[in-house]
Amino acid sequence: MYTKIYQIKTSTLAEGKIAASYVAEELGGKIAQFNMTALNVLLCKEGALYVTVNFDEASDMKVFQTAQVELFENLRKSLKCHTLDFQAIPVFRYEREATNVAMENLAS
């Protein structure tokens, strides 16, 4: 699994909410198109936004990165914000909901 992480720092919580709405709408509509396995949009009370996008294949992540340059450029032009992005490979990850579904499937 491969993860692309975006950190978007806005000046205020109000701007963070606008950025979160924009990013969620834009990326949420492209889950199937870019073969995403997970998408998380997190908003902190200070107005910082964290977006994680997971992929099974590095090639899918590279295609996504190239296609989403414009989305983040538009965000920077529309709001006073600073963006950072980096790639990671999850070392440890636990999700109770996903585990419960997997256990139910094994029991069947």
C-alpha positions as CSV (number, residue, x, y, z in Angstrom):
1,M,0.0,0.0,0.0
2,Y,1.2,3.5,-0.8
3,T,0.0,6.7,0.7
4,K,0.1,10.3,-0.5
5,I,-0.2,12.9,2.3
6,Y,-1.1,16.5,1.8
7,Q,-0.8,19.1,4.5
8,I,-2.7,22.3,3.8
9,K,-2.3,25.2,6.3
10,T,-4.8,28.0,6.1
11,S,-5.0,31.2,8.2
12,T,-8.3,30.5,9.9
13,L,-10.7,27.6,10.7
14,A,-13.3,29.2,8.3
15,E,-10.8,28.9,5.4
16,G,-9.9,25.4,6.5
17,K,-13.6,24.4,6.3
18,I,-13.8,25.9,2.8
19,A,-10.6,24.0,1.7
20,A,-11.9,20.8,3.3
21,S,-15.1,21.0,1.4
22,Y,-13.4,21.7,-1.9
23,V,-10.9,18.9,-1.5
24,A,-13.5,16.4,-0.3
25,E,-15.8,17.2,-3.2
26,E,-13.0,17.2,-5.8
27,L,-11.2,14.0,-4.7
28,G,-14.3,12.2,-3.5
29,G,-15.7,12.2,-7.0
30,K,-12.5,10.6,-8.4
31,I,-12.0,7.6,-6.1
32,A,-12.8,5.0,-8.9
33,Q,-11.0,7.0,-11.6
34,F,-7.7,6.9,-9.7
35,N,-8.2,3.5,-8.1
36,M,-7.9,4.9,-4.5
37,T,-8.2,2.4,-1.7
38,A,-8.8,5.0,0.9
39,L,-9.3,8.8,1.2
40,N,-9.2,10.7,4.5
41,V,-9.8,14.5,4.9
42,L,-9.0,15.7,8.4
43,L,-9.5,19.3,9.6
44,C,-7.8,20.6,12.8
45,K,-9.3,23.4,14.9
46,E,-6.5,25.7,13.8
47,G,-7.6,25.4,10.2
48,A,-4.9,22.9,9.1
49,L,-6.1,20.3,6.7
50,Y,-4.6,16.8,6.3
51,V,-5.5,14.7,3.3
52,T,-4.3,11.1,2.9
53,V,-4.9,9.1,-0.2
54,N,-4.1,5.4,-0.3
55,F,-3.3,3.2,-3.3
56,D,-2.4,-0.5,-3.8
57,E,0.0,0.3,-6.6
58,A,2.8,2.9,-6.8
59,S,1.8,3.5,-10.5
60,D,-1.7,4.5,-9.5
61,M,-0.3,7.0,-7.0
62,K,2.0,8.5,-9.7
63,V,-0.9,9.0,-12.1
64,F,-2.9,10.6,-9.3
65,Q,-0.1,13.0,-8.4
66,T,0.3,14.2,-11.9
67,A,-3.5,14.7,-12.4
68,Q,-4.0,16.6,-9.1
69,V,-1.4,19.3,-9.5
70,E,-4.1,21.6,-10.8
71,L,-6.4,21.0,-7.9
72,F,-3.8,22.1,-5.4
73,E,-2.7,25.0,-7.5
74,N,-6.3,26.2,-7.6
75,L,-6.6,25.9,-3.9
76,R,-3.4,28.0,-3.3
77,K,-4.7,30.6,-5.7
78,S,-8.1,30.8,-4.1
79,L,-7.1,30.8,-0.4
80,K,-4.1,32.0,1.5
81,C,-2.7,28.7,2.3
82,H,0.6,26.8,2.2
83,T,0.7,23.2,1.0
84,L,3.2,20.4,1.6
85,D,3.0,16.9,0.2
86,F,4.9,13.7,0.8
87,Q,4.7,10.0,0.1
88,A,4.7,7.2,2.7
89,I,4.3,3.5,3.1
90,P,2.2,2.6,6.1
91,V,4.2,0.6,8.6
92,F,1.4,-0.1,11.1
93,R,-2.3,0.6,10.5
94,Y,-5.4,-0.6,12.5
95,E,-9.0,0.1,11.7
96,R,-11.6,-1.5,13.9
97,E,-14.4,-1.3,11.3
98,A,-12.3,-3.0,8.6
99,T,-11.2,-5.7,11.0
100,N,-14.8,-6.5,12.0
101,V,-15.8,-6.9,8.4
102,A,-12.8,-9.2,7.8
103,M,-13.7,-11.3,10.9
104,E,-17.3,-11.6,9.8
105,N,-16.2,-12.8,6.3
106,L,-14.0,-15.4,7.9
107,A,-16.8,-16.6,10.1
108,S,-19.1,-17.2,7.1
